[in-house]
């Protein structure tokens, strides 16, 4: 049994390494790093606001923002989309933290792509979906809170 599990482990390791190399070749080192260790992933308790957007691709993304003293102090995301959607949402959160509403409103799909380098054409929409979710979240934060 131990020989069998060792062979299976070795096969799984080789397979994972091939997948990793494919991701690096297709998307580049920056996307690979973020794909392996996505930052800001998860729901946020009591956000100042959040936006939920479903793209034409069918992927849904939520971005949560917490504002303190007029600045984004925390951000997180959820998505049911592909790894590229998660990477782009992570970058959107990263770009928003520490900024006020005006600079956050300037974060576009292009700004996200600039951080990641070129994405394959089929995945470019993920950056624009992340920017749209971020802007929806910012808009929700800016609405007067109903008492």
N, C-alpha and C positions, 0 to 999 in steps of 0.2 A: 504494500500500500504506500509506503513512504517513497519508493522509487516513482510510483505513478504520480503522487502529488508533487514531487520535485520536478518531474518532466512537465507537468501542467503549469506549475509556477514559472518555470523557465519559458514555456510557450507564451504565457500571459505577459511576462516581462518583455519578451521580444515583440509581441504584438503592440503593447503599449508604447514601446520605443519607436516602432514604425509609425504609429498614429502621431506621436509627438513630432517626429521628423516631417511627416506630411503637413502638420499644422504649421510648423516653422517655415517650410518651403512655400506654402500657400499664402500664409498670413504675415509672416515675419516674426521676429523675436519679441517685439513689444506686445503683440496680440497673444502670442503663445504664453508669455509670462502672466498676463492678466487672465487668460483662459484657465491656466493651472491654479491660480490663486486669486479668484475674483474678490475684490474689495467692495465693501458697502452692500453686500447682498443680504436681503432679509427684510421682513416687515419692521416698521417703526411704531412703537407705542406713542400715542398722542403727538403726531406730527403737527406742525403749524398748518400744513396743507399737503395734499398729494394729488397727483394727476395720473389718470389711467387712460391709455391710448391703445387701440388695436389697429395695427397697420393693415394695408391691403394684402400683405403676405399672410395675415391671420395670426401673427404673433401679438400677444398682449403684453404691455409693459406698464409697471407702476413705478413712479418715483415719489419718494416721501422727503419732505424738507422740514427742518426745524429752524426757525429764525429766533435769534436772541439779539436784542439791541440792534435790530435792523440788519443783521448779517446772518447768513446761513451758517449755523453752528454744526449741523449734522445733516446727512443725506443717506438714503438707502434706496434699494430698488428690488423689485421682483419681476420676473418675466417667465412666460411659458415658452419663450422662443429658443432659438438655437444659441450655441455658445457665443456666436458673434454678437447677438442681441445683448447678452449678459455683459460682454466686454465693453460694448458701447455705452450701456447704462452705467456701468462702473466708472467709465471716464466722465460721463455727464455729472455724476455725483462728485467726483474728484474736482472737476472744474468749478463746481458751484460752491463748495465749502470755503468759507472765509470771505465770501463776496457778498455785497449788497444786492438788492433787487435789480438795479440798472445794469451792472456787469453780468449778472446771471441772465438777464433778458437778452443779452448779446450772444449767448452760447448757442451756436448753430450746429447742424450736422457737419458742416465744413470744419468747424473748430474741433469737433470730436475726431474727424478723419485726420486732421493735422497732427494730433497726438499719436495716433495709431500708425500713421503712414498709409500707403495705399491699401485698400481692401479690394478683394476680387469684386468685379462689377455686380455679381449676384448678391453681395452682402452690403453694398454701400447704403442701401435703404435702412439698414439697422441703425446707422449713425443718425439718420434723420428722424427715425422713430424715437430714439433716445432723446434727441433735442426737443421733439414735440411733447414727449411725456414730461420733460423737465419744465418746459414753458407752461404746460397745463398745471403742474404742481405749483409753480411760482404764482400763477394767476389765482389759484385757490388760496395761497398764503396771503395775497393782497386784498382778498374780499374782506369787508368788515365782518368781524365775528358777531354772530347773532347771539343775543343774550337770552 
